[in-house]
Amino acid sequence: MNPDPLTLRELLIMAEARSKDNWNHTSAILALLINVNRDPKKHHAVSPRELNPHEKKTKRVLKGKDLRILKDVFVDRRVQK
């Protein structure tokens, strides 16, 4: 492919899309290999999303008791015993 008529932005988008596609393929194969060879009594099943570096990881939101403990320690300066 001749890159001359394309802008740098278009080339970057194309490169990122190819990388994402390659990692989707690779992470699916890795997850398959891991899940076939795992001991179900000792380990959980792995999804391809966990192995793909392009996938956004969901962040855990603190709620309830965990949040109160942090507030007590860092805001109110109280230490639980």
PAPA-266031 format. One record per residue: residue in one letter; x, y, z of N, C-alpha, C, O in turn. Coordinates in steps of 0.001 Angstrom, whole numbers, plus 500000, padded with zeros to 6 digits. Atoms other than C-alpha are relative to their C-alpha. Example, Ala and Ser with C-alpha at 12.3 -4.5 7.8 and 13.67 -1.06 7.14 Angstrom:
// PAPA-266031
A500890498810500000512300495500507800500900501200500000501936501181500665
S499180498810499940513670498940507140499230501090500730499739502198500899
// end
This chain:
// PAPA-266031
M500842498817500000500000500000500000500886501244500000501844501337500767
N499255498756500101501312503399499068499460500989501042498297501382500955
P500482499103498949501099505693502139499979501474499607499536502310500394
D499896498594500399501648508907500158498676500774500059498684501903500548
P501219499190499971497972509955499779499349500088501387498389500837501567
L500612500014498663497208509289503461500705500969500935501901501226500804
T499413499114498999497736511676506344500605499159501116500349497959501217
L499392500680498866499746510795509418498929499465500948499067498367501488
R501097500435499127496529510586511437499341498728499458499057497801500216
E500613501189500606495018508086508995500919498779500123500453497669500377
L499043501099499857498188505977509080500041499499501441500140498296501683
L500000500377498585498152506015512878498745499205500342498824498203501053
I501258500720499763494492504932512965500076498595499411499630497628500028
M499860501313500634495270502112510556500935499094500800500655497907500967
A499045500796499221498260500959512624499379499540501315499570498392501719
E500654500374498742496242501010515872498933498937499769498798498012500570
A501038500987500311493386499081514253500626498636499731500101497609500161
R499329501279500267495794496433513013500523499388501285500414498179501494
S499490500494498719497395496157516440498871499426500849499028498362501449
K501146500494499231493977495788518113499493498674499445499166497761500203
D500456501234500627492951493127515607500958498848500298500527497737500606
N499011501035499680496188491210516133499894499554501450499986498360501738
W500105500358498587495783491351519913498691499280500309498659498425501194
N501247500753499819492145490205519690500222498539499647499779497645500367
H499696501359500437493349487149517807500927499299500997500658498169501406
T499016500583499097496340486525520093499403499712501375499638498646501944
S500570500204498664494407486972523334498967498881499998498816498189501005
A500956501111500086491706484549522142500737498662500020500305497721500686
I499215501238500010494322481892521432500626499748501372500614498619501863
L499409500152498664496083482531524754498960499557501022499232498675501837
A501052500378499062492807482310526682499586498545499788499338497818500750
L500336501387500302491984479051524919501043499051500578500698498054501211
L498927500843499468495371477570525811499983499949501521500147498882502112
I500032499957498533495126478695529422498824499205500532498976498432501478
N501206500671499499491578477406529860500021498496499759499478497736500561
V499910501437500269492302474028528268500930499324501000500690498187501406
N498982500603499133495297473440530528499856500349501476500741500018502265
R500144499605498596493944474828533797499308498907500794498634498042500235
D500707500894499088492723472896536808498773500760500494498922501755501204
P501200499242499633489076473971537312499784500128501506499066501022501954
K500156499927498551489311473297541039500901501060500622500628501544501721
K499023499056499437492264475663541523499961501393499370500293502377500030
H499927498718500709491897478428538923498688500305499282497964499405498856
H501201499580500729489102480440537356500289500046498497501443500076498072
A499851499901501457488489480591533622500473501404499633500085502388500263
V499440498726500454490349483343531795499283500403498715499097499586497813
S500624499510501231488612485499529207501060500715499148502044501225499684
P499039499293500862490435486955526194500144501478500374501207502069500184
R499965498582499605489564490430527484501040500254501093501656501319501129
E499019499842498918491780489864530549501433500022499477502315500588500124
L498646500108500546494809489181528338500312501043498937501457501167498504
N499826499032501080494293491933525778500408501363500574499644501964501329
P499562498713499454496334495075526549499219501204499452499272502287500034
H500778498896500560494058497204524337498651500173500692498041501236500583
E501291499905499322490941496451526415500130500866501241501103500762501988
K499993499157498815490102499002529047499599499168501203498604498444501170
K500281500726498779490187497553532509498971500783500811499060502005500932
T500991499325499167487203498305534700500599500242501375501226499359501960
K499475499653498697488129500076537873498960499690501069497764499910500877
R500880500351498902486676498915541138499627501282500758500492502069501143
V500490498836499280484524501543542813499755499585501444499057498610501720
L500183500312498590484685501577546576498632500468500466498198501579500162
K501317499667499474481336501513548307499914499552501441500687498705501889
G500356500463498669479959501171551792501143500021500995501784501049501213
K499036500111498912482310499915554477501418500367499563502133501037500307
D498656499678500480485491500175552360500213501508499915501269502019500285
L499896498555500139484795503828551645500016500688501366500734501668501565
R500015499423498653484006504576555291501341499838500703501785500740501414
I498694500227499381487300503039556418501013501005499466501778501580500241
L499080499019500573489247505245553998499712501406500507500637502169500788
K500362498676499488487317508321555134500471500162501436501012501206501799
D499571499926498598488015507527558795501504500187500107501968500972500934
V498547499952499905491731507067558190500564501295499420501414501933500042
F499364498875500682492464509882555737499331501350500230499996502381500134
V500692498730499799489824512524556464499887500319501482500255501405501929
D500218499773498562488979512110560135501208499638500839501228499926502035
R498757500396499331492434510732561053499746499038501182500427499108502205
R500270501007498969490936507880563107500518498660499506500375498320498332
V499493501317500329492558504473563185499096498966500645498818499046501842
Q500845501051499454490348501419563600500873498954500686501998498675500273
K499253501013499251491406498800566092499390498650499821499885497670500378
// end
